[in-house]
Amino acid sequence: MCGIVGYIGAGNPSSKPEEVVLEGLARLEYRGYDSAGVAVLAMAGLAVAKKAGRLENLREELEEHPLPHSFAAIGHTRWATHGGPSDVNAHPHVSADGRVALVHNGIIENYQKLADELSAAGITPISQTDTEIVAHHLSLLLAAGLSLLEAMCQLARRLEGSFTLVALDRESPEEIVAARRNSPLVVGLGEGENFLGSDVAAFVGYTKRALELGQDRIVRLSPTKVEVVDFFGTPDSGREFDVDWDINAAVKGGYATFMDKEIHESPTAVAETLRGRTTLDGHLMLDDMRIREDVLRSVDKIIVVACGTAAYAGHVAKYAIEHWCRIPVEVELAHEFRYRDPVVNEKTLVVAISQSGETMDTLMAIRHAREQGSRVLAIVNTHGSTIARESDAVLYTHAGPEVAVASTKAFIAQITACYILGLYLAELRGNKFVDEVATYLDELTKMPGRIEEVLEAEEEVRALAQSMADATSVLFLGRHVGFPVALEGALKLKELAYIHAEGFAAGELKHGPIALVEENLPVFVIVPTPRRPLLHSKVVSNLQEVRARGARTIAIAEEGDEEAAKFADTVIWVPRTTPTLMMPLVTVVPLQIFASELARVKGYDVDKPRNLAKSVTVE
Ligand code: M6R
């Protein structure tokens, strides 16, 4: 949840370590924005600045009280868990003897026991955080004569829970040491300098070479060397990879918000996710496939596990995969799956969907599935992430970095990846011929153009949102693949505009939710194509039902759908899309724009909604 950055460079002390860390924090601020802080290791020792609130507050503090030039720096942007957001609870935390500065992402579960030990040693913490406890313990181990690496190994073996820890030792200016368990950390490999980040966005402006660290690993960085060991000090290598994200992808590029920019990047996200997927003889391929074909052929059930928006992409996958492959597909929220003793075995394929690849609930679900003998295929956007590393196969969504907390282009890329997976399995298992798959792929390649068409009507959707600035409740209805789109439209509105919003399967309306409908209640209805007459007529009936009860109806309908237009107060047109299964790629876009605009009109921070973090790395 928190963002972590580290930097160490060669030569004389300079302002670069602080600059690199602040820049990295700006790119990682989406991970948490309750407070921010930086520690530098200078000639005269450690210096720390930290402030509650946004990174901007820290920058102001640094202008008033500049830090000295330094050899190395670490930084942190926080999403509070232990202890509320305040200056004193902000990271880095410094040990009582002033020797260690430490930042932490995660939760230390045996924190109370460690705190009791400190109190017996006469150390009283000044903050309410578990991190400060760890800082004190680290300094006690250093005082006992261990090196920073040895101390970190010993301490990491004692810690329970999830953590990325990054430490500076005043007595050792030529190194930074970090540890990770169940929490992200990537190394950036430079020339005469090295970097650490919660994800590659932290340092992609400086280097494109990165090193992925395994579970329970410790890394020691000097300006010229990167040393990886496990918690017992046994050397390990990590896995080097090249970062394909562009630095420009992580800046706003003329848009008012990252969310707006990312909505506009959806066509590219689809195109990139599709790019290079077919072999010369027309067969589909995934990125990192380590599951044997005979195993995939024997799969008799698929369970999609994910959270939030990613889970809604999973709902779309269910419709597509069941239709194309005739395999039963269940979709389950990862946190529910993990703790309900699910029936899974070696014939179950678990598909994990995650933008960040670090969502703890999803990670725990895939670990559980693998323990039961299931194979796990991950659909992930972030290279080097834990879920990608711990899965048996990976299908990357090449959406580029998504900075806004609200997922938009990543959702669209996830749906695209789900179609690719469905078609891949359909061909492999003999449900579809290569030429049939090619026809579907052909349709998919037209989707970026269709999304562009929807984006051209952006101003109308924004005007609609402006006219609804006072709405206190909004409903979303959909059937078939329109149902997950309705759920996603409601989630977007809740998380950004902080108003009551609910998505329903349109057929469920008459079983209860219709009682909510009253005069002028805005109701969005995602209307399927009239080319599916049975489905279409049912949804048009639902549209009529809510209109008859006074609702203000907004139909998202296919161009030329006069029947839907008859019962809608407003129609947002989307281009004709074949097959129907692919309609979510266009129907969700107006709902994303609507939520973004309503939040803007209400004066809220579109990119960083309250109480949320982009990457939820606690259970
Ligand atoms: O990184 P993930 O895709 O695993 O994240 C899952 C959810 O936390 C995420 O989709 C969340 O619901 C978004 N904020 C929605 O916009």
Residues whose N, C-alpha, C, O or C-beta is under 5 A from the ligand:
A	BS01	M6R	C307 G308 T309 A310 I353 S354 Q355 S356 G357 T359 V405 A406 S407 K614 V616
